[in-house]
Amino acid sequence: MTRSASGAFPADKLLAGLAFLLGLVAIGGAWGSQLVGGLVPCELCLEQRLAYYWGLPVLALVLLLWNRLPLGAWYAAMAIAAAIFVWSAYMGGFHAGVEWSFWPGPTACTGTGGGLSFDSLAAGAIERIVPCDAVQFRFLGLSLAGYNALVSLGIVALLAAAITWQARRAQGSSSMSQ
């Protein structure tokens, strides 16, 4: 897993780097929409962020240790990162389905919110709860959950391409040495 003889970056590292940057932009956008845009994340939104909190550090370590990782460890780390973002794509798709009323969401963040009292409201003792089935923002017909599903699929595709590229390169170098 080193640079090619021409000094150009290997495609697998470039693809993994693009996956990392795409993930970084996505989680940055999520935080920006919250801190600057005023959108309050629901429970499912917060769960979707977990993939970025776990997957991006794994990818960062792979990129930092690129030439030092044994090939087996590299494959394992890349597969773990890809699996994390497969889960993220599932969560984004699930959340988008809840928003479109294709299926029910978790009872913790969907429904009517019964059991509130005026005393609690007057005391300010109630946190704002954002329902998971209410879309706060849509762009081109998709909610942020839908975009998360697409971005996560893009990251998975980039990681799968990097793994495939590395496997072909490793197979080519092993057949040349025989």
N, C-alpha and C positions, 0 to 999 in steps of 0.2 A: 504494500500500500504506500508507495512512494510516488514522487513526481515522475513523469515520463522523461525519457532521455532528451526530448526537445525543450524541457523546462516548463511545459504547459501543465496546468492543474489537471489532475485526472478527473474525468467526468463524474465518477462516483462521489468524490469529495465536493465537487461543485453542486451536485444534486442534493447531497445531505446538507450543505450550507444553505441552499435555497429553501429547503424544508424548514431549517431552523429559523431563517429570516421571515418566512411566511408565518410561522407560529408566533414569532416575536411581534410581528405587526398585528396579528389577530388578537393576542392577549393585550397588547397595548391599546388597540381599538376598543376592546371591552372595558378596560380601565378608563380610557378617555371618555367613552360614552357615559360612564358613571360619574366620574369626577368633574368633567367639563360639560357634558351634555345633560346631566341631571337625571339620567335614566337609573332607576333603582332595580338592581338585579333580583329576580325571584330565586326560589330554592333551586330550581333546575338550572338556571343560569350559573349559579355559583358552583353547582356540581360539574357543569361543563368546563369550567375554568380549571378544575383539578387536573385534567389531562395536560394542560399547558404547564402547570406547576410541576408535574412529574416528568412529562415527555421532553420538555425543553432542556432541563438539566442533564438528562441522559444524552440528548443530542449534543449539548455543549461539551460534555466529557468525551464523547466519541470524536468530536472535531478537534478538541485540544490534544487528545492522545492519539491522533490519527496514525502516525508512523510508529508508535510504541505498542499498540495493542496487537496481541496475537490475532491471527485471522479468525479463529474460532470465537474469541471474545468479541471481536468486531461484529461478526454475524449475529451473535447473541444480543449485543447491545442494540444493534439496528433493528432486530426483530422485536425486541421489547419496546423500543420507541414506536415502531409501526403499530404494534398491538395496542399501545396506549391511545394512539390517534384513531385506530379503528373504533375503539370504545368511545372516543370523543365524537366521531361521526355518527355512531349509533345514538348517543345522548342528544346530539343536535337534531337528528331526524325524529327521535322520539318526542322531543320538546316541540318541534315544529308541528308534529301530528297532534299534540295536545292543543296547541294554539288554533289549529284548523278544525278541532273537535272530531278528529278521526278516531280517537280513543281517549279514555279518561286519564287525567293526570293523577299524581299523588294526592291523597286527601289532605296532606299538610299544606298544599298551596293551591288547591282548587276548591270551588264551592262557594257558599254564601258567607262564611265567616260568622256564624251565629255565636252567641254567648258573650257579646260585648255589653258592658254596662256604661251608662252615662257618667257615673262616678269615675270610672277608669279613664274615660275620654277627657273629662274635665281636669283630672290630675295629670294628664299627659303621660300616663303610665303605659300607653300602648304604642308599640313600634309600628311603623308603616309596613304592612305586609302586601307585597305585590303578588297577585295571583299568577300562577304559571300559565293559565289559559288566556290571559289578557296580553295582547301584543302592544308594546309601547312604541315601537318604531318599525316601519316597513319601508323598504327601498326596492323598487322594481318588483313588487309583489311578494318579496321574501322578508321574513323577520330576521333578527340577528341570530336566532337559533338555526334557521335555515342556512344562513351564511356560514355559521360555525360548522354545520354538517358538510358543506361544500369545501370549505377551507381545510377541514380535517381530512376529507377524501383526497384533496390535492397534496397534502403532506404525506399521506400514505402512498400515493402514486409516486411522488418524488423519492421516498425512501425505498419503495419496491424497485424503482428504476436503478437506484444506487446499488442495491444489493445484487440485482441482476447484472449490472455492469461489472461489479467486482467479481462475481462468480465467473463470468465469461473471461475476464482478464486473467483470473487465477487459473482457469481451465486452459487457456491459451498458453500461459507460461509453463504449466506443468507438462503439456503435450510437447512443447519445444525442448524441454530439458530431457525428454526420453529418447 
